[in-house]
Structure formats: C-alpha cells, structure tokens
Amino acid sequence: MERDLDDEWRAAKAEILVAFLDAVVKALQVIDTIQKENLPRMADFALWGQALAHGFGYEPGEFLRSYADAISSTWEDAVEMSDLAQVVMRIVDESNGFAGSPSELFQKIMMAIPIEDRKKPIYPQSVKSLGWKLRDIEAAMRSVGYEVSVGERGAEGRVYRLRKVARCEEQGP
C-alpha cells in the first residue's frame, strides 16, 4: 500500500511541478492587471492568490471572494467563542450602545456577568485590564457589526464607546 503510494507520487511528481510552474507563469502575466484597490489585510497574499487562481483556471475574483468568506467566518467564530464579546454585544443590544468612562463600563460589564464567573481570566479584573481586553476583540467585533472604541485620553478623561455599526467585511485576522 505505502509502496504503491510512493510509486504513484514519483510518477506524478514531474507533472505536478509542471502544472504548478505553468500556473506561476500565468500568474506573472496577469498580476499587474489585478485591481489593487480594496484588497483585504495581507494584500500581497490576496493579490498573489488571485493571480495564481487565474493560473489554475478559476474565474476572475473567485479567490478573493473565497478569501473574504474565510476571513469573515474566522471573525464570526472568534466573536462567538469570546464570552467578553458576547457580554459586550448584549450591553449594546439592550441599551442601544454605551458611552462613558472606563470605570462605568467596567461596572456595567461586571453587572452583566454572573457572580460566579467574574473571576475567570477571560474577563477584565480591573479597569486597567478592561482596555487591553477590549482591544483584543475590537477588530472581530467590528467585522460582525459592533464598534468597540477605547477613546483617547482627554480633559474629561478617557471615553469608551460601544455601538452597532455596519458589518465590516474588509477586516482580516
């Protein structure tokens, strides 16, 4: 069985290499014609992926659509698995957003978490750690339609904002 697989691999190896190099040649021929506006994060990867997809015979834009779907799915999974993100979304949905001091938001989050869960490391344990935890979920939240803004320090202190926004499909991991 393994020997048969090795024999098949040796026989196919040259053909696989030729097919790959043909695709690279085709990619090099079209890479300068691919629209570079509105590429997602990791733009070079997306650009070369689209060019190579063309070399392998895929339809124009097919790679970028698949890549965008994969990015979106990854962000959605990250938000779904984050207990803090779930609490933030509940706060926004129940109170139509939030704008206030870090202390006020920390208290609001703590009140939304069951008492027995508040000491879990997934949740902020202080006002200071709140900013770090929110920054960790900021991009994922934006991709599913929630803005988490850790404002700049001003004369009145720092203002945190939570609100619903349009989904952002252009973000990446």
Secondary structure by P-SEA (a helix, b strand, c coil): caaaaaaaaaaaaaaaaaaaaaaaaaaaaccccccccccccaaaaaaaaaaaaaaaccccaaaaaaaaaaaaaaaaaaaaacaaaaaaaaaaaacccccccaaaaaaaaaaaccccccccccccccccaaaaaaaaaaaaaaaacbbbbbcccccccbbbbbbbccccccccc
